[in-house]
Amino acid sequence: METAIKQQFCPICKIEVGWSERYPNYLCGECMGRARTIDGRPVVFGNASINGGLVATFLDNREAYLSDVCFVDGVECRAQEARFGGVVMMPVSPAD
């Protein structure tokens, strides 16, 4: 019996990403790099420390961004701390 190869694609740009049962709709790194606030300011998400904790920073002035919501190519997304470190970002609404 053959095992089906599972594939997964970035919901924004449709490039193939690594398959994840935990995060079935996560954005690729390139799309995460285009994250913006609702008013168009670039924002980046990361971990507060080696022990985790989600932090967000405006790229234009390095001030704290106090939200986990962002927009990538007009799609509303939410960032969250990944289970074993790092950040994962997914659209708020599932892809069509």
C-alpha positions in Angstrom: 0.0 0.0 0.0 1.4 3.4 -1.0 1.3 6.3 1.4 0.0 9.5 -0.1 2.4 12.4 0.0 0.8 15.3 1.8 1.1 18.7 0.2 0.4 22.1 1.6 0.5 25.6 0.0 0.8 29.1 1.3 -2.8 30.6 1.3 -1.5 33.9 0.0 1.0 33.2 -2.8 0.2 29.5 -3.3 3.8 28.3 -3.2 4.4 24.9 -1.7 5.3 24.9 2.0 6.1 22.0 4.4 3.1 20.0 5.4 1.9 20.7 8.9 -1.1 19.1 10.6 -1.0 21.6 13.4 -0.9 24.7 11.1 -2.8 23.7 7.9 -3.1 27.2 6.6 0.2 28.9 7.5 1.9 31.6 5.4 5.3 31.1 3.8 8.2 33.2 5.1 8.2 35.5 2.1 4.5 36.4 2.6 5.1 36.8 6.4 7.8 39.4 5.4 5.1 41.5 3.7 3.0 41.8 6.9 1.4 45.3 7.4 -0.8 47.0 9.8 -4.3 48.1 8.7 -2.8 51.5 7.8 0.0 50.0 5.8 2.9 50.2 8.1 5.3 47.2 8.0 5.4 45.0 11.1 7.4 42.0 12.1 6.6 39.4 14.7 9.0 37.3 16.9 9.5 35.7 20.2 10.2 37.8 23.3 12.9 35.4 24.5 14.1 31.9 24.3 11.2 31.0 26.5 8.7 32.3 24.0 6.1 35.0 24.1 4.9 36.8 21.0 6.1 40.3 20.3 5.5 42.6 17.3 7.5 45.6 16.2 6.9 48.3 13.6 9.8 48.2 11.1 9.8 51.9 10.4 10.6 53.1 13.9 11.2 49.9 16.0 8.3 50.7 18.4 6.1 48.0 19.8 3.0 47.0 17.8 0.4 45.9 20.4 -1.6 43.5 18.3 -1.3 40.1 16.6 -3.4 41.1 13.6 -1.8 42.1 10.3 -2.6 42.2 6.6 -0.7 40.5 3.8 -1.6 41.5 0.3 -5.0 42.7 1.7 -5.7 39.4 3.5 -6.3 39.8 7.3 -4.0 37.5 9.2 -3.1 36.7 12.8 0.3 35.8 14.1 0.9 33.4 17.0 3.7 31.8 18.8 4.5 28.4 17.3 4.4 25.4 19.5 8.2 24.8 19.6 9.3 28.4 19.1 9.1 30.9 16.3 6.1 32.5 14.9 3.3 31.2 12.6 0.9 33.4 10.7 -2.4 32.3 9.2 -5.4 34.1 7.6 -8.2 34.9 9.9 -10.7 33.5 7.4 -10.0 30.1 5.8 -8.9 30.1 2.1 -11.6 29.4 -0.5 
